[in-house]
Protein backbone atom coordinates (compact mmCIF):
# COMPACT_ATOMS: atom_id res chain seq x y z
CA UNK A 1 0.00 0.00 0.00
CA UNK A 2 1.34 3.40 -0.92
CA UNK A 3 1.90 5.90 1.90
CA UNK A 4 -0.25 8.46 0.07
CA UNK A 5 -3.28 6.20 0.49
CA UNK A 6 -2.58 5.90 4.20
CA UNK A 7 -2.38 9.69 4.41
CA UNK A 8 -5.62 9.94 2.46
CA UNK A 9 -7.42 7.61 4.87
CA UNK A 10 -6.06 9.47 7.90
CA UNK A 11 -7.30 12.79 6.53
CA UNK A 12 -10.63 11.35 5.45
CA UNK A 13 -11.34 10.08 8.97
CA UNK A 14 -9.86 13.07 10.81
CA UNK A 15 -12.12 15.32 12.82
CA UNK A 16 -9.97 18.35 12.07
CA UNK A 17 -7.35 19.54 9.58
CA UNK A 18 -3.97 17.88 10.15
CA UNK A 19 -0.48 19.26 9.72
CA UNK A 20 2.39 17.30 8.23
CA UNK A 21 3.81 16.96 11.74
CA UNK A 22 0.54 15.47 13.03
CA UNK A 23 0.36 13.06 10.11
CA UNK A 24 3.93 11.93 10.70
CA UNK A 25 3.18 11.42 14.42
CA UNK A 26 0.19 9.23 13.52
CA UNK A 27 2.44 7.26 11.19
CA UNK A 28 5.03 6.80 13.93
CA UNK A 29 2.32 5.59 16.31
CA UNK A 30 1.11 3.06 13.73
CA UNK A 31 4.69 1.91 13.13
CA UNK A 32 5.18 1.27 16.84
CA UNK A 33 2.16 -1.05 17.11
CA UNK A 34 2.97 -4.71 17.71
CA UNK A 35 0.89 -5.84 14.75
CA UNK A 36 2.23 -3.18 12.35
CA UNK A 37 2.83 -4.44 8.84
CA UNK A 38 5.72 -3.44 6.60
CA UNK A 39 3.90 -0.42 5.19
CA UNK A 40 3.07 0.92 8.64
CA UNK A 41 6.64 0.37 9.81
CA UNK A 42 7.95 2.27 6.79
CA UNK A 43 5.99 5.35 7.85
CA UNK A 44 8.36 5.82 10.77
CA UNK A 45 11.12 6.89 8.37
CA UNK A 46 9.07 9.19 6.12
CA UNK A 47 10.39 12.76 6.00
CA UNK A 48 8.30 15.94 6.03
CA UNK A 49 9.14 16.67 2.39
CA UNK A 50 7.98 13.20 1.35
CA UNK A 51 4.70 13.61 3.23
CA UNK A 52 4.16 17.01 1.63
CA UNK A 53 4.92 15.62 -1.84
CA UNK A 54 2.45 12.76 -1.32
CA UNK A 55 -0.23 15.19 -0.15
CA UNK A 56 0.35 17.47 -3.13
CA UNK A 57 0.08 14.47 -5.45
CA UNK A 58 -3.19 13.44 -3.79
CA UNK A 59 -4.51 16.99 -4.16
CA UNK A 60 -3.72 16.93 -7.90
CA UNK A 61 -5.35 13.52 -8.30
CA UNK A 62 -8.53 14.64 -6.56
CA UNK A 63 -8.63 17.83 -8.63
CA UNK A 64 -8.19 15.86 -11.87
CA UNK A 65 -10.95 13.45 -10.88
CA UNK A 66 -13.41 16.39 -10.79
CA UNK A 67 -15.07 15.21 -7.59
CA UNK A 68 -17.38 17.24 -5.35
CA UNK A 69 -14.53 17.61 -2.87
CA UNK A 70 -10.81 18.32 -2.96
CA UNK A 71 -7.78 18.10 -0.71
CA UNK A 72 -6.65 21.53 0.45
CA UNK A 73 -3.89 22.94 2.62
CA UNK A 74 -5.08 25.87 4.71
CA UNK A 75 -2.71 27.55 7.15
CA UNK A 76 -0.36 24.57 7.05
CA UNK A 77 -3.00 21.93 7.77
CA UNK A 78 -4.51 19.52 5.26
CA UNK A 79 -8.19 18.64 4.96
CA UNK A 80 -10.83 17.54 2.52
CA UNK A 81 -13.18 20.39 1.59
CA UNK A 82 -16.26 20.65 -0.58
CA UNK A 83 -15.78 22.22 -3.99
CA UNK A 84 -17.30 25.74 -3.96
CA UNK A 85 -19.99 24.86 -6.51
CA UNK A 86 -21.29 22.13 -4.16
CA UNK A 87 -21.22 24.13 -0.92
N, C-alpha and C positions, 0 to 999 in steps of 0.2 A: 504494500500500500504506500502510495506516495505521501510524503509529509504534508503537501498542500491539501490533500483531502482530509487529513487529521485536523489541520488548522480550520478548514471549512466547517467540519462538524463541531469543533469547539465553538466557533463563532455563531453557528446556527443555533446552538443550544444555550448560548450565554444569555444572561439576564441583563447584561450591560455591555457597552463597547469595551474592547480589550486592547491593551497596548501590546507591543511586541514583547516587552519584558514579561507581562502577565502570561502571554501565550507560551513563552519559553519556560516559565515557572511551571505551568500546567504540564508541559512536555517532560520536564525533569521529574515531576511527581509521578507521572505515568511510567517513566523509565525506572523509577525506584521500586515499583510494585513487584512483589514476588512472582506474579504470573505474567509479567511484561514480555511481550514477544519481541522479535528482532527489530521491528519497525519502531515500537515504543522505546526500546533501549537506544536506538539511533537518535532519537529526539534530544537526548541529553547533550549531544555534541553539536547541535545545530547553532549556528551563529546568528546574531541579530540581522546581519545583511542577508543571510539565506532565508530567514523568516520573512523579511520585508520583500524580497524578490518573489517568494512563493505567493505572498498575499497580493502583490501587484499582478502576478500572472493570473491568479484567481479573479481579480477584479476585471481584467481584460476579457477573460473567458465568459464571465457573467454578462458583461456589456455586449459582447459579440452574440451571445445567445438571445438577446432581446427579450429578456424576462421582465416580469413586473417588479422585480427588485434588483438591487445591485450591491456590490461590496464597496464600501466607502471608508476612507480614513478621514476622521474629523478630529482635529486637535490632538493628533498622535495616537488615537484609538480607532480600532477597526470594528465595523459593524455592518450588518445587512440593513439596507434601507429600501423603502418603497420608491419606485421611480416616480417622479413628480406627476406624470400624467395619470397615475393610479392612486394618488393620495386623496 
